[in-house]
Amino acid sequence: MNWITKVTPPGLKTMLAKKDTPDDLWVKCPASGELVYRADLEESWWVTPAGAHMRISPRTRCRLLFDDERWEPLALPAVPADPLKFKDDKPYPARIKAAKAKIAAREKRETENGGAPLIQDDCMVAAYGKIGGVPTVLLVQDFDFMGGSLGMAAGEGFVTAAQMALARKAAFVVCTASGGARMQEGTLSLMQMPRTTLAVNELADAKLPYIVVLTDPTSGGVSASYAMLGDIHVAEPGAMIAFSGPRVIEQTIRESLPKGFQRSEFLREKGQVDIVVDRRKLKATLSRILTHLMPNSRRREDFPITPLSQPKTHAPKPPVSKGKSV
């Protein structure tokens, strides 16, 4: 205790007391390097003033796309853990445990003010709701969970979500974000590529729309399978969409790549992507697409969505007299 502390009145001590400031109050824009106020970023769906589309969580993605921010979380099946007993510098189960802890901490922050729950055990998160009035099963790939890597859980999650769309006769929208196949599962991860392809074929046979939203990054076995099998491919601006990285390609062909190579705008010019859409206009774009592909679905009310955080309410049905047509 110094002499200034001794002579300072108690009331002034309270006014001059150091206040805790959140560590994440400001976020650095990856494009311009400027600091952006976090609240402003959240309000603009994590699009910076320079136009950089930052990665967002599955919960934010659901809030962005579903009507009235209402959805029903869908449980995806569990798969055998660590089937190959894989270990590098740490055991595979330890990596899974760390990834789950990271996701749980993020979910706790995002649900401080309430909100409908989500069910997440791996990198895939599924939910059912309406986009522009069209019943839709939304599958979001979470890059924060081990880089969104495609393993048995992700493959099983994709197939299950596609089957849910078939059962409910709903559209299927997938938001991809992945670094590729999960090396800890070896060949078993590569087997998910044909499995997801067969699930996409079942949707096509049922004439249900399958829309892919390509986000940054989408690469490896994901871009070589279900990410490029959509009826329509929508991409966010500046998203890297590739099989292997540009450095690997340059070292292989010993040539410099064109400017913007493997970015969504470049792929749109080459015909691999149908449309590049600003995230803030993504819901309106998907609504128009789904309305054209499922024109009669706006009148369907057989799968009403009620937020789980609120009690379900049903309007009383009018009495029906026997022997009379209604």
C-alpha positions as CSV (number, residue, x, y, z in Angstrom):
1,M,0.0,0.0,0.0
2,N,1.5,3.4,-1.1
3,W,0.9,6.8,0.3
4,I,-1.6,7.7,-2.5
5,T,-3.8,4.8,-1.4
6,K,-3.7,6.0,2.2
7,V,-5.0,9.5,1.4
8,T,-7.5,8.6,-1.3
9,P,-11.1,8.8,0.0
10,P,-13.1,5.5,-0.1
11,G,-15.6,6.9,-2.7
12,L,-12.9,8.0,-5.0
13,K,-11.3,4.5,-4.7
14,T,-14.5,3.0,-6.0
15,M,-14.6,5.4,-9.0
16,L,-11.0,4.8,-9.9
17,A,-11.1,1.0,-9.4
18,K,-9.9,-1.0,-12.4
19,K,-12.8,-2.5,-14.4
20,D,-12.6,-5.9,-16.1
21,T,-12.7,-5.6,-19.9
22,P,-13.7,-8.6,-22.0
23,D,-10.7,-10.0,-24.0
24,D,-12.7,-10.4,-27.1
25,L,-14.3,-7.0,-27.2
26,W,-12.5,-6.2,-30.5
27,V,-11.9,-8.6,-33.4
28,K,-9.2,-8.2,-36.1
29,C,-10.5,-8.2,-39.7
30,P,-8.5,-10.8,-41.7
31,A,-8.7,-8.8,-44.8
32,S,-7.8,-5.2,-43.7
33,G,-6.2,-5.8,-40.4
34,E,-8.4,-3.2,-38.7
35,L,-10.1,-3.8,-35.3
36,V,-13.9,-4.2,-35.5
37,Y,-16.2,-3.9,-32.5
38,R,-17.5,-7.4,-31.7
39,A,-21.1,-6.2,-31.3
40,D,-21.0,-4.7,-34.7
41,L,-19.7,-7.9,-36.2
42,E,-22.5,-9.9,-34.6
43,E,-25.1,-7.5,-35.9
44,S,-23.7,-7.9,-39.5
45,W,-23.5,-11.7,-39.2
46,W,-19.7,-11.6,-38.9
47,V,-19.1,-9.8,-42.1
48,T,-16.4,-7.1,-41.6
49,P,-16.6,-3.6,-43.1
50,A,-13.9,-4.7,-45.6
51,G,-16.2,-7.5,-46.8
52,A,-14.4,-10.5,-45.2
53,H,-16.8,-13.3,-44.3
54,M,-15.5,-14.7,-41.0
55,R,-16.3,-18.2,-39.9
56,I,-19.4,-18.6,-37.9
57,S,-20.8,-21.3,-35.6
58,P,-23.6,-23.7,-36.5
59,R,-25.9,-21.9,-34.1
60,T,-25.3,-18.5,-35.8
61,R,-25.8,-20.3,-39.2
62,C,-29.2,-21.6,-38.0
63,R,-30.2,-18.2,-36.7
64,L,-29.2,-16.7,-40.0
65,L,-31.1,-19.1,-42.3
66,F,-34.2,-20.3,-40.4
67,D,-37.5,-18.3,-40.4
68,D,-38.0,-16.4,-37.2
69,E,-34.8,-18.1,-35.8
70,R,-36.9,-21.2,-35.0
71,W,-35.8,-24.8,-35.5
72,E,-36.0,-28.3,-34.1
73,P,-32.6,-29.8,-33.3
74,L,-32.0,-33.3,-34.9
75,A,-29.9,-35.9,-33.1
76,L,-27.3,-37.7,-35.2
77,P,-26.3,-41.3,-34.5
78,A,-23.1,-42.2,-32.5
79,V,-20.3,-44.2,-34.2
80,P,-17.5,-46.4,-32.8
81,A,-14.9,-44.2,-31.1
82,D,-11.2,-44.6,-32.3
83,P,-11.8,-47.7,-34.4
84,L,-8.1,-47.9,-35.5
85,K,-6.6,-47.1,-32.0
86,F,-4.8,-44.2,-33.7
87,K,-2.2,-42.2,-31.9
88,D,0.2,-39.5,-33.1
89,D,1.6,-37.0,-30.5
90,K,-1.6,-37.7,-28.5
91,P,-4.3,-40.3,-28.6
92,Y,-7.3,-39.8,-30.9
93,P,-9.8,-39.9,-28.0
94,A,-7.9,-37.1,-26.3
95,R,-8.3,-34.9,-29.5
96,I,-12.0,-35.7,-29.6
97,K,-12.4,-34.8,-25.9
98,A,-10.6,-31.5,-26.4
99,A,-12.7,-30.6,-29.4
100,K,-15.9,-31.4,-27.5
101,A,-14.8,-29.2,-24.6
102,K,-14.1,-26.3,-27.0
103,I,-17.5,-26.7,-28.6
104,A,-19.2,-26.9,-25.2
105,A,-17.6,-23.7,-24.1
106,R,-18.7,-21.9,-27.2
107,E,-22.2,-23.2,-26.9
108,K,-22.3,-21.9,-23.3
109,R,-21.3,-18.4,-24.4
110,E,-23.8,-18.4,-27.2
111,T,-26.8,-19.5,-25.1
112,E,-26.2,-17.2,-22.2
113,N,-29.3,-15.2,-23.3
114,G,-31.4,-18.3,-24.1
115,G,-32.2,-19.8,-27.4
116,A,-33.2,-23.2,-28.9
117,P,-30.7,-26.0,-28.2
118,L,-28.5,-27.8,-30.7
119,I,-27.2,-31.3,-30.5
120,Q,-23.5,-31.7,-31.4
121,D,-21.2,-34.7,-30.8
122,D,-18.9,-34.2,-33.8
123,C,-18.4,-31.7,-36.7
124,M,-21.9,-32.1,-38.1
125,V,-25.0,-30.3,-36.7
126,A,-28.5,-30.9,-38.1
127,A,-31.7,-29.0,-37.5
128,Y,-35.2,-28.9,-39.1
129,G,-37.1,-25.7,-39.8
130,K,-38.4,-23.5,-42.6
131,I,-36.4,-21.3,-45.0
132,G,-38.7,-18.9,-46.8
133,G,-41.7,-21.1,-45.7
134,V,-40.2,-24.2,-47.2
135,P,-39.6,-27.2,-44.9
136,T,-35.9,-27.8,-44.8
137,V,-33.4,-30.0,-43.1
138,L,-30.2,-28.0,-42.6
139,L,-26.8,-29.7,-42.0
140,V,-24.0,-27.5,-40.9
141,Q,-20.3,-28.6,-40.9
142,D,-18.4,-27.0,-38.0
143,F,-14.8,-26.2,-38.8
144,D,-14.0,-25.5,-35.2
145,F,-14.4,-29.3,-34.5
146,M,-11.1,-30.7,-35.7
147,G,-11.2,-28.7,-38.9
148,G,-14.6,-30.1,-39.9
149,S,-12.8,-33.2,-41.0
150,L,-14.8,-36.0,-42.7
151,G,-14.9,-39.1,-40.5
152,M,-17.4,-41.8,-39.7
153,A,-19.4,-39.5,-37.5
154,A,-19.6,-36.8,-40.2
155,G,-20.5,-39.3,-42.9
156,E,-23.2,-41.0,-40.8
157,G,-24.5,-37.6,-39.9
158,F,-24.8,-36.6,-43.5
159,V,-26.6,-39.8,-44.5
160,T,-28.9,-39.6,-41.5
161,A,-29.8,-36.0,-42.2
162,A,-30.5,-36.8,-45.9
163,Q,-32.8,-39.7,-44.8
164,M,-34.6,-37.2,-42.4
165,A,-35.2,-34.9,-45.4
166,L,-36.6,-37.9,-47.4
167,A,-38.9,-38.9,-44.5
168,R,-40.2,-35.4,-44.1
169,K,-40.3,-34.6,-47.9
170,A,-38.2,-31.6,-47.1
171,A,-35.4,-29.8,-48.9
172,F,-31.9,-30.6,-47.9
173,V,-29.4,-27.7,-47.4
174,V,-25.8,-28.4,-46.4
175,C,-23.3,-25.7,-45.4
176,T,-19.8,-27.2,-45.9
177,A,-16.6,-26.2,-44.1
178,S,-13.8,-28.8,-43.9
179,G,-10.1,-29.4,-44.4
180,G,-10.8,-32.8,-45.8
181,A,-10.8,-36.4,-44.5
182,R,-10.0,-37.3,-40.9
183,M,-6.6,-38.9,-40.9
184,Q,-7.1,-40.6,-37.6
185,E,-9.7,-42.9,-39.2
186,G,-7.7,-43.8,-42.2
187,T,-9.6,-45.7,-45.0
188,L,-12.8,-45.6,-42.9
189,S,-13.0,-41.8,-43.5
190,L,-12.5,-42.2,-47.2
191,M,-15.4,-44.7,-47.3
192,Q,-17.7,-41.8,-46.3
193,M,-17.3,-40.3,-49.8
194,P,-19.3,-43.0,-51.7
195,R,-21.8,-43.3,-48.8
196,T,-22.7,-39.6,-48.9
197,T,-22.9,-39.8,-52.7
198,L,-25.5,-42.6,-52.5
199,A,-27.5,-40.5,-50.1
200,V,-27.5,-37.6,-52.6
201,N,-28.7,-40.0,-55.3
202,E,-31.6,-41.0,-53.1
203,L,-32.6,-37.3,-52.8
204,A,-32.4,-36.9,-56.6
205,D,-34.6,-40.0,-57.1
206,A,-37.2,-38.5,-54.7
207,K,-37.0,-35.2,-56.6
208,L,-36.1,-33.3,-53.4
209,P,-33.8,-30.3,-53.8
210,Y,-30.2,-30.6,-52.5
211,I,-28.5,-27.2,-52.1
212,V,-24.9,-26.8,-51.1
213,V,-23.6,-23.6,-49.4
214,L,-19.8,-23.6,-49.8
215,T,-18.1,-21.7,-47.0
216,D,-14.5,-21.1,-46.2
217,P,-12.8,-23.5,-46.4
218,T,-14.2,-26.5,-48.3
219,S,-11.5,-28.8,-49.4
220,G,-10.2,-32.4,-49.6
221,G,-12.6,-35.3,-49.6
222,V,-15.5,-33.1,-48.9
223,S,-15.1,-31.1,-52.1
224,A,-14.5,-34.4,-53.9
225,S,-17.8,-35.8,-52.8
226,Y,-21.1,-34.2,-51.5
227,A,-19.9,-30.6,-51.7
228,M,-19.9,-30.7,-55.5
229,L,-23.0,-32.8,-56.0
230,G,-25.7,-30.2,-55.3
231,D,-28.5,-29.2,-57.6
232,I,-27.3,-25.7,-57.0
233,H,-24.0,-24.5,-55.6
234,V,-24.0,-21.3,-53.6
235,A,-20.8,-19.9,-52.2
236,E,-19.9,-17.1,-49.8
237,P,-17.5,-14.4,-51.1
238,G,-13.8,-15.2,-50.8
239,A,-14.3,-18.8,-49.7
240,M,-11.5,-21.2,-50.6
241,I,-12.9,-24.2,-52.4
242,A,-10.4,-26.8,-53.5
243,F,-9.2,-30.3,-53.3
244,S,-5.6,-29.6,-52.3
245,G,-4.0,-26.3,-51.3
246,P,-2.5,-23.9,-53.8
247,R,1.1,-24.4,-52.4
248,V,0.9,-28.1,-53.1
249,I,-0.4,-27.5,-56.7
250,E,2.4,-24.9,-57.4
251,Q,5.0,-27.3,-56.2
252,T,3.6,-30.1,-58.3
253,I,3.2,-28.2,-61.6
254,R,6.1,-25.8,-61.0
255,E,4.0,-22.8,-62.1
256,S,2.4,-19.8,-60.5
257,L,-1.3,-20.0,-60.1
258,P,-3.7,-17.2,-61.4
259,K,-4.8,-14.5,-58.9
260,G,-7.8,-15.6,-56.9
261,F,-7.3,-19.2,-57.8
262,Q,-9.6,-21.6,-55.8
263,R,-11.7,-18.7,-54.5
264,S,-15.4,-18.7,-54.9
265,E,-15.4,-15.8,-57.5
266,F,-12.8,-17.6,-59.6
267,L,-14.8,-20.8,-59.6
268,R,-18.0,-19.0,-60.5
269,E,-16.3,-17.7,-63.6
270,K,-15.2,-21.3,-64.5
271,G,-18.7,-22.7,-63.9
272,Q,-18.0,-24.7,-60.8
273,V,-20.1,-22.4,-58.6
274,D,-23.5,-21.2,-59.6
275,I,-23.8,-18.0,-57.5
276,V,-21.7,-16.1,-55.0
277,V,-23.9,-14.5,-52.4
278,D,-23.1,-12.1,-49.5
279,R,-24.0,-13.8,-46.2
280,R,-26.4,-11.1,-45.3
281,K,-28.4,-11.9,-48.5
282,L,-28.0,-15.7,-48.2
283,K,-31.4,-16.4,-46.6
284,A,-33.3,-14.4,-49.2
285,T,-31.4,-16.2,-52.0
286,L,-32.1,-19.6,-50.6
287,S,-35.7,-18.7,-50.1
288,R,-36.1,-17.9,-53.7
289,I,-34.3,-21.0,-54.9
290,L,-36.3,-23.3,-52.6
291,T,-39.6,-21.7,-53.5
292,H,-38.9,-22.3,-57.2
293,L,-37.8,-25.9,-56.6
294,M,-40.6,-26.7,-54.1
295,P,-43.5,-24.4,-55.2
296,N,-46.2,-26.2,-53.3
297,S,-44.3,-26.5,-50.0
298,R,-45.2,-23.0,-48.7
299,R,-48.8,-24.3,-48.0
300,R,-47.6,-27.4,-46.1
301,E,-48.2,-27.2,-42.4
302,D,-47.8,-30.9,-41.5
303,F,-44.4,-30.2,-39.8
304,P,-44.9,-27.0,-37.8
305,I,-41.8,-25.8,-36.0
306,T,-42.0,-24.7,-32.4
307,P,-38.9,-23.5,-30.5
308,L,-38.1,-26.0,-27.8
309,S,-37.4,-23.2,-25.3
310,Q,-41.1,-22.3,-25.3
311,P,-44.2,-24.5,-24.6
312,K,-46.1,-25.7,-27.6
313,T,-49.4,-24.0,-28.2
314,H,-52.2,-25.3,-30.5
315,A,-55.3,-23.4,-31.5
316,P,-58.5,-25.3,-30.6
317,K,-60.0,-27.2,-33.5
318,P,-63.6,-26.5,-34.5
319,P,-66.1,-29.2,-33.7
320,V,-66.9,-31.6,-36.5
321,S,-70.5,-32.9,-36.7
322,K,-70.8,-36.6,-37.6
323,G,-72.3,-37.3,-41.0
324,K,-71.6,-33.8,-42.4
325,S,-68.8,-32.9,-44.7
326,V,-66.4,-30.1,-43.7
